C-alpha cells in the first residue's frame, strides 16, 4: 500500500517531470556514479533503475552501454517520457509495493526515496538488495545529513533523520542518512563498499540551492545471504 511519503513523491514529481529533468540531467557526480557502475559490469546484463523518473540521464546511460534496463517510477508522466525515449522496459509502480521479477546484476536507487520514512526506505532497500545476483552491485544517491542537520537530531544510532532540505527552491521534509550511516547500512547487509563520492552540486535552475550529494556503490559478496540492514525500524 502506498504511504504518505510515496504519495507525496507522486505529487511532487508528476508535476515537475521535465522541469526536474532539465535541472538535474547534467549532474556530473550522478553521471560519474553511473559510469563507474557500468565499468563494473559486462554489457547485456539486467539492471533495475528504481525511481527512474524521465529516464534521463541514468536509464539512458545504462541502455546506451548495452544493458537490459528495467525502470519503475510512481509518476505516470515520467514513466511515459522514459518509455518514449529510452530503450528498456518501464512501468508505473510504487517502490514500496513493486515486486522484482527475477534477479538483477545491478540495482540503482538514485535520489528516489527522499520523501519516505526510514522504515519504508529500509524495507525497499532490503527488498532490492535481495534481488541482486551474487556479486551484483547496488548504487544509491542521497543527501547526507552531515551538511544539513546537527548530529543531535539524528536517531539514537546516528544513522538518519527526517528534516527539511532544499529541493527546487522549496524546503521539503527529506530522509537523510549520515554519510557513515549510509555506509554502515549496506555493510550490515554484508555488502562491500567499492566506490563513493560526496560533492556539492548546483542544479540548473535559478530556484535551486546547491546540494551536497553522496553516491555510493556496494557489491554483494558472492552468494552470501543478504542480512537485514541495521538499524532495523524496531530498534529505533
Secondary structure as a PSIPRED ss2 file (coil, helix, strand):
# PSIPRED VFORMAT (PSIPRED V4.0)

   1 X C   1.000  0.000  0.000
   2 X C   1.000  0.000  0.000
   3 X C   1.000  0.000  0.000
   4 X H   0.000  1.000  0.000
   5 X H   0.000  1.000  0.000
   6 X H   0.000  1.000  0.000
   7 X H   0.000  1.000  0.000
   8 X H   0.000  1.000  0.000
   9 X H   0.000  1.000  0.000
  10 X H   0.000  1.000  0.000
  11 X H   0.000  1.000  0.000
  12 X H   0.000  1.000  0.000
  13 X H   0.000  1.000  0.000
  14 X H   0.000  1.000  0.000
  15 X H   0.000  1.000  0.000
  16 X H   0.000  1.000  0.000
  17 X C   1.000  0.000  0.000
  18 X H   0.000  1.000  0.000
  19 X H   0.000  1.000  0.000
  20 X H   0.000  1.000  0.000
  21 X H   0.000  1.000  0.000
  22 X H   0.000  1.000  0.000
  23 X H   0.000  1.000  0.000
  24 X H   0.000  1.000  0.000
  25 X C   1.000  0.000  0.000
  26 X C   1.000  0.000  0.000
  27 X C   1.000  0.000  0.000
  28 X H   0.000  1.000  0.000
  29 X H   0.000  1.000  0.000
  30 X H   0.000  1.000  0.000
  31 X H   0.000  1.000  0.000
  32 X H   0.000  1.000  0.000
  33 X H   0.000  1.000  0.000
  34 X H   0.000  1.000  0.000
  35 X H   0.000  1.000  0.000
  36 X H   0.000  1.000  0.000
  37 X H   0.000  1.000  0.000
  38 X H   0.000  1.000  0.000
  39 X H   0.000  1.000  0.000
  40 X H   0.000  1.000  0.000
  41 X C   1.000  0.000  0.000
  42 X C   1.000  0.000  0.000
  43 X C   1.000  0.000  0.000
  44 X C   1.000  0.000  0.000
  45 X C   1.000  0.000  0.000
  46 X E   0.000  0.000  1.000
  47 X E   0.000  0.000  1.000
  48 X E   0.000  0.000  1.000
  49 X E   0.000  0.000  1.000
  50 X E   0.000  0.000  1.000
  51 X C   1.000  0.000  0.000
  52 X C   1.000  0.000  0.000
  53 X C   1.000  0.000  0.000
  54 X C   1.000  0.000  0.000
  55 X C   1.000  0.000  0.000
  56 X C   1.000  0.000  0.000
  57 X C   1.000  0.000  0.000
  58 X H   0.000  1.000  0.000
  59 X H   0.000  1.000  0.000
  60 X H   0.000  1.000  0.000
  61 X H   0.000  1.000  0.000
  62 X H   0.000  1.000  0.000
  63 X H   0.000  1.000  0.000
  64 X H   0.000  1.000  0.000
  65 X C   1.000  0.000  0.000
  66 X C   1.000  0.000  0.000
  67 X C   1.000  0.000  0.000
  68 X E   0.000  0.000  1.000
  69 X E   0.000  0.000  1.000
  70 X E   0.000  0.000  1.000
  71 X E   0.000  0.000  1.000
  72 X E   0.000  0.000  1.000
  73 X E   0.000  0.000  1.000
  74 X C   1.000  0.000  0.000
  75 X C   1.000  0.000  0.000
  76 X H   0.000  1.000  0.000
  77 X H   0.000  1.000  0.000
  78 X H   0.000  1.000  0.000
  79 X H   0.000  1.000  0.000
  80 X H   0.000  1.000  0.000
  81 X H   0.000  1.000  0.000
  82 X H   0.000  1.000  0.000
  83 X H   0.000  1.000  0.000
  84 X H   0.000  1.000  0.000
  85 X H   0.000  1.000  0.000
  86 X C   1.000  0.000  0.000
  87 X C   1.000  0.000  0.000
  88 X C   1.000  0.000  0.000
  89 X E   0.000  0.000  1.000
  90 X E   0.000  0.000  1.000
  91 X E   0.000  0.000  1.000
  92 X E   0.000  0.000  1.000
  93 X C   1.000  0.000  0.000
  94 X C   1.000  0.000  0.000
  95 X C   1.000  0.000  0.000
  96 X C   1.000  0.000  0.000
  97 X C   1.000  0.000  0.000
  98 X C   1.000  0.000  0.000
  99 X C   1.000  0.000  0.000
 100 X C   1.000  0.000  0.000
 101 X C   1.000  0.000  0.000
 102 X C   1.000  0.000  0.000
 103 X C   1.000  0.000  0.000
 104 X E   0.000  0.000  1.000
 105 X E   0.000  0.000  1.000
 106 X E   0.000  0.000  1.000
 107 X E   0.000  0.000  1.000
 108 X E   0.000  0.000  1.000
 109 X E   0.000  0.000  1.000
 110 X E   0.000  0.000  1.000
 111 X C   1.000  0.000  0.000
 112 X C   1.000  0.000  0.000
 113 X C   1.000  0.000  0.000
 114 X C   1.000  0.000  0.000
 115 X C   1.000  0.000  0.000
 116 X C   1.000  0.000  0.000
 117 X C   1.000  0.000  0.000
 118 X H   0.000  1.000  0.000
 119 X H   0.000  1.000  0.000
 120 X H   0.000  1.000  0.000
 121 X H   0.000  1.000  0.000
 122 X H   0.000  1.000  0.000
 123 X H   0.000  1.000  0.000
 124 X H   0.000  1.000  0.000
 125 X H   0.000  1.000  0.000
 126 X H   0.000  1.000  0.000
 127 X H   0.000  1.000  0.000
 128 X H   0.000  1.000  0.000
 129 X H   0.000  1.000  0.000
 130 X H   0.000  1.000  0.000
 131 X C   1.000  0.000  0.000
 132 X E   0.000  0.000  1.000
 133 X E   0.000  0.000  1.000
 134 X E   0.000  0.000  1.000
 135 X E   0.000  0.000  1.000
 136 X E   0.000  0.000  1.000
 137 X E   0.000  0.000  1.000
 138 X E   0.000  0.000  1.000
 139 X E   0.000  0.000  1.000
 140 X E   0.000  0.000  1.000
 141 X E   0.000  0.000  1.000
 142 X E   0.000  0.000  1.000
 143 X C   1.000  0.000  0.000
 144 X C   1.000  0.000  0.000
 145 X H   0.000  1.000  0.000
 146 X H   0.000  1.000  0.000
 147 X H   0.000  1.000  0.000
 148 X C   1.000  0.000  0.000
 149 X C   1.000  0.000  0.000
 150 X C   1.000  0.000  0.000
 151 X H   0.000  1.000  0.000
 152 X H   0.000  1.000  0.000
 153 X H   0.000  1.000  0.000
 154 X C   1.000  0.000  0.000
 155 X C   1.000  0.000  0.000
 156 X C   1.000  0.000  0.000
 157 X C   1.000  0.000  0.000
 158 X C   1.000  0.000  0.000
 159 X C   1.000  0.000  0.000
 160 X E   0.000  0.000  1.000
 161 X E   0.000  0.000  1.000
 162 X E   0.000  0.000  1.000
 163 X E   0.000  0.000  1.000
 164 X E   0.000  0.000  1.000
 165 X E   0.000  0.000  1.000
 166 X E   0.000  0.000  1.000
 167 X E   0.000  0.000  1.000
 168 X C   1.000  0.000  0.000
 169 X C   1.000  0.000  0.000
 170 X E   0.000  0.000  1.000
 171 X E   0.000  0.000  1.000
 172 X E   0.000  0.000  1.000
 173 X E   0.000  0.000  1.000
 174 X E   0.000  0.000  1.000
 175 X E   0.000  0.000  1.000
 176 X E   0.000  0.000  1.000
 177 X E   0.000  0.000  1.000
 178 X C   1.000  0.000  0.000
 179 X H   0.000  1.000  0.000
 180 X H   0.000  1.000  0.000
 181 X H   0.000  1.000  0.000
 182 X H   0.000  1.000  0.000
 183 X H   0.000  1.000  0.000
 184 X H   0.000  1.000  0.000
 185 X H   0.000  1.000  0.000
 186 X H   0.000  1.000  0.000
 187 X H   0.000  1.000  0.000
 188 X C   1.000  0.000  0.000
 189 X C   1.000  0.000  0.000
 190 X C   1.000  0.000  0.000
 191 X E   0.000  0.000  1.000
 192 X E   0.000  0.000  1.000
 193 X E   0.000  0.000  1.000
 194 X E   0.000  0.000  1.000
 195 X E   0.000  0.000  1.000
 196 X E   0.000  0.000  1.000
 197 X E   0.000  0.000  1.000
 198 X E   0.000  0.000  1.000
 199 X E   0.000  0.000  1.000
 200 X E   0.000  0.000  1.000
 201 X E   0.000  0.000  1.000
 202 X C   1.000  0.000  0.000
 203 X C   1.000  0.000  0.000
 204 X C   1.000  0.000  0.000
 205 X C   1.000  0.000  0.000
 206 X C   1.000  0.000  0.000
 207 X C   1.000  0.000  0.000
 208 X C   1.000  0.000  0.000
 209 X C   1.000  0.000  0.000
 210 X C   1.000  0.000  0.000
 211 X E   0.000  0.000  1.000
 212 X E   0.000  0.000  1.000
 213 X E   0.000  0.000  1.000
 214 X E   0.000  0.000  1.000
 215 X E   0.000  0.000  1.000
 216 X E   0.000  0.000  1.000
 217 X E   0.000  0.000  1.000
 218 X E   0.000  0.000  1.000
 219 X E   0.000  0.000  1.000
 220 X E   0.000  0.000  1.000
 221 X C   1.000  0.000  0.000
 222 X C   1.000  0.000  0.000
 223 X C   1.000  0.000  0.000
 224 X C   1.000  0.000  0.000
 225 X C   1.000  0.000  0.000
 226 X C   1.000  0.000  0.000
 227 X C   1.000  0.000  0.000
 228 X C   1.000  0.000  0.000
 229 X C   1.000  0.000  0.000
 230 X C   1.000  0.000  0.000
 231 X C   1.000  0.000  0.000
 232 X C   1.000  0.000  0.000
 233 X H   0.000  1.000  0.000
 234 X H   0.000  1.000  0.000
 235 X H   0.000  1.000  0.000
 236 X C   1.000  0.000  0.000
